[in-house]
Amino acid sequence: MQNNQRKKRRVERHVKSQIQIRVLGCIQRSGFYKIPRTTSLGLAIKKAGGFAKDPYPPSGNISIRSKRIRDGEYYQRQRINYKNNLNALGILLRDGDLITIQYDVRGPLVPIPTGIYIIKKILKN
């Protein structure tokens, strides 16, 4: 009976209460975050300040990459579109996950001064 209790204590010591993730892309504050082990994708996005709006809004596509244990390389674990599937924000994250939120490049265009100068020059001629 005591052996079973000792094994349980050893296992409990090795389970981390927090994990570290990295959030990049169309987000207010990109970077590394330590979060509780049971945190969902939606809560991790909130912790990073929410989606960025300027100059382009998020497209809805989010990729979650995890590290392989055997070689430490990242592989794409999941690719979701939260606009099509709101339940996708409930996905639980793993230690070392890399979350990338894609920009929507079809959003409002930001004028470039050089481009405006060239257009004005063309219109003059």
N, C-alpha and C positions, 0 to 999 in steps of 0.2 A: 504494500500500500504506500509506503513512504517513497519507494522508487518512482512510482507514478507521479507523485506530488513534486518530486525533485525535477523530473523531466518537464513537467508543465511549467515550473518556474524558469527553467533554462530557456524554454521556447518563448515565454513571455518577455524575457529580457532582450531577445534578439529581434522582436517585432518593433519596428519604428512607429512612433506615434505621429511623426510628420514626414512628409516627402518633399523633395525639391523638384520644381518644374521650371520650364522656361517658356515664356510667351512672347511671340514676335508678330510683326505685321501690323495690321490695321487695328491697333490697340492704343489706348491713351498712354500707358507706361510700360513699354517693353522691358523685359528683364527676367531675372531669376526670382522665384518666390518659394518660400517654405509654407506649406499648407498642411492641414490635417489629412491623414491618410484617406479618409472617406469623402474627400471633396470632389464635387462634380465639375464638369467642364464649365457650366454656367457660373458657378461660384468663383472659379479661378479667373474667369473673364472679368467678373465684378471686382475681384481683388486687384486686378491690373488696371482698374479705372474705367472699364467698359470699352466699347468700340470707339475708335476714332471717327471723326466726321469730316475733318478737313485734311487735304483738299478732296479726297475721295472717300466715300462711305464703304463699309465692308460689302463684299459680294455675296456673302452667305456661306462660302466654302471655307471649311476649317479642316486642316490635316493634323492628325496626332501621330507623332513618331515616337517610338520607344527604342531603348537600347537593348540589343541582344546580349545575353549573359556571356555567351561563348567568346565573342570577339569585340564587344563594346560598340559595334557599328549600329547606326540608326536604321530602322526599317519602318515603312509606313504601316502603322497599325490600323488606323481608320481615317477615312476621308468622308466628311459629311457636309450636307448643306442644311443649316439650321432653319433657313427660310422655308424649306420643303418639309422638314421634320422637326417640330419643336421639341420632341422627346429626346433628340440628339444631345441637347445641352445637359442631360442627366447622366451622361457617360462618366463613369468613375475613372480617375486618372491614376497613373502608376509613377513610382519614383523614377526621376530622370526623363519624364516625358517632355517632348518639344512640341508646343502647340503653335501652329502658324495660321493666322487669320488673313485671308486673301483680300486685297483691295479690289474694288469694282472700278476698273479703268474706264468704264462707260459712263461714269458719273460726270458732273459738271467739269468742263474744261477750264484749266487755269491758263490765262494768257501769258505768253512768254514775250518779253520786250523785244528780243531779237526778231521773233516771228512777226510781230506787229510792224517793226521797221521795214522788213522785207516786203510785206504786203502793201504798205503805204508807197514804197518805192515802185512796185509793180503797177499799182493803180495810177500813179503819176504819169507813167509812160504810156 
